[in-house]
Amino acid sequence: MRFFKMNGLGNDYIFITETDYNKCHPLTRIDRLCDRHIGIGGDGVVLYGKTKDGTLTMKIFNRDGSEAEMCGNALRCLIKHEDKPGKMISVITRAGLKTGTFDGEQITVNIGKPVSYDTDLRNIVVNGNIYCGKKINVGNPHFVHFRPYDNETAKAISECKDFFPNRTNVEFVTVENEELYVRVYERGCGETTACGTGAAAALIASGKKE
């Protein structure tokens, strides 16, 4: 099976053409490919291809095999892999059509406007505990919690289907000197080194303009 690996700030993905993956043995599961001990290792798998008119497509799968709607870092990687400096690249995702450019050094992507977002803080109750934050959807779901990171809290919020039927990504945000420090727990994966859509969600939740 042919593949390549790329990462955005350490958030790493295995890229396979959808055609090649469909030719694989049925036991070639996403979770096994992502296993860092017995597989290739990664935060997820991206199956990519092109439509008849040449538009890129990508399907994103989390480490546990569940499918995600969008991934900012995977989008950046795929656009860089196309290696067409200065050209606007369009990519079809489950969250809609996204675009980006690569100028030979910098990759810039447009993930679009948020689908929905809380303007005020809300309380959610998970396992008898109250957590305060904001629900943000930027093509995929996020819950932004303005507290220091705690893995057990992150997992409990992410898996709470009473509030998040399809689970959610969770951002833990602290503010120092007007800068946001974000740690992300991604559904179906756990804590990752970076998350493009998570950074966008944190920015929206904080009310910052840039």
N, C-alpha and C positions, 0 to 999 in steps of 0.2 A: 504494500500500500504506500503510495507516495503522499508525503505531507511536508509542511514546513511549519516552524514555530516562530511566533513573534510576540513581543510584549510591549505594553504601554505602561511605563513607570513600574515595571515588574508584574503587572497584571497580564499573565501569559496565556496564550491560546494556541491550540493545534488547528491548523488550517488544512482542510482536505476538500477536494472538489466533490460536489454532491454525486457526480457520476462515479468517481472512484470509490466513495464510501458505499454506494449501493451495490458495488461488485464484491464487497468484503464478505467474509464469512459471517453468518447471522450472530455468532457469539462475540463479534467485535463490537462490544458495547462502549458507549460513551464513558461510563464511569471507569471502565478498565483502562481505556486510553489515557484518562486523566490521572490515574493512580501514579503517584511519584515514586513508588517502590517497584511495582511490577508492570507499569505501563510506560508511556512516553512522558507523562506528567504535564499538568496544566490546570488552570482555573476553569477551562472549558474547551469546547470544540466548536469550530465554525465550519459549516458546510457551505461552500460558495460555488457560484456558477454564473452563467449569463443567459439572458433572454435572447430571443431571436433577433431583437434589434440591438443587441450588444450591451444592454444595461446589466450591471452587476447585481447579483442577488446574494444574500447571506442568511443562513439559519443559524442561530446561536443556541448552544446547549450548555447548561451549567454542568459542573463537575458530577452531580448526581444523575445526570441524564435528562433532567427536565428542560423544556425549551423556554428560552427567554425571548422577550419582544425586541430588545435593543441592547447594545453594548457600545458605549462611546469609544473605549480603547480598541475593541475589535474592529470597529469602523475605521479608526485611524490607521490601524495596521494594514487593513485590506487596501485602503487608498494608497498607502505608501508602496505596498507590494505591486500595485498597478504601474507605478513608476512612470507617470505621465506628467512631468513638471509643468505647472501653469494651467493644466486642463481641469475644468470642473468635472468631477466624477460623481455619478448618481448611483446609489445603492438601494435596492429594494429590501426592506426588512419587515418583520411582523408589525412594527410600529409605523410603517409607511415609508415613503421615499425620503432618503437622507442624502445629503450632498457634502462634498469636501474637495479640497485641493491640496496638492503637495508641490511646494516651490523649489524642491531640491534639498531643503533643509527643514522647513517648518511644515507641519501638517495642520490644516485648519478644517474643522467639520462644523456643519450646521445641523444640530439635532432637532431644531424646530422649537416652537413655543410649547410651554407645558400644557398637557391635556386638561389637568385640573390641579388645584392646589388650595390648601387652607391659608387664609389670611390671618387667622387667629389660632392660638394654641388650643389643642384639644387634649382631653384626658382619655386614655384607654385603660381598661382593666384587664390584666393578664395574670392568670393564676393567683388572683386576689391582690395583686400589686397594681398600683396606679402609676402610669407613665405619661408624661406630658410631652407633646411634640406636634409636628405638623405632617399631614399626609400630602405628598406631592407625587403627581404622575407626570413624568417627562417621556412618555412612551412605554415606560415600565414603572412599577410602583415603588415608592420609597416612604419611609417614616423617618423624619428628622428629629432626633432627640438631643436636646441641648444639655448633655451631661458627659462626663468622661466615660470612656469605653469600658464595658463589662461584657464578657463573652456570654455568660449565662443569660443576662438580660437581653442581649442581642438575639440569641437563639429563640428565647421565649416569645419576643415580639414578632420576629420573622415568621414563626410557625403558627401564630394565633389566627386561626381561620374564622373566628367570630368577627374579627375586624378586617382581616385580609384573606378573603376566600382563596386567592391564588398565591398566598404567602407574600412577603414583601422584603425588599432590601432595607437595611436599617443604617442610618448615619448617626454617629455620635459626634457632636460638634462642640468644641470649646472655642472661645474668642479671646485672643491676646493681642493687645496693641492694634485693634481693629482688623486683625487677620483671623481667618477661620482655620482651625485645625480639625481635620475630619478623619475619623476612622470608620471603615465601612465593613458591615457584615452583609455579604451577598447571599440571597436565598439560593439554596441548592449548592452552596460552595463553602460558606464560612467567611472568615475575615480575609480580605484581599489587600494587597499593597496599595491599590488605587482603584478608582471607579469613576469613569467619565460622567455617566449620568448621575451618579451619587454626588459628585462635585457640583453639578448643575442644580440638583435638588437642594443641596445645602445652601447654595447662593440664593436661590429663590426663597427658601424658608427664612433666611436671615434678613431678607429685605434689602440686601445690598444690590446696587445697580451694576457693579463691575468688580 
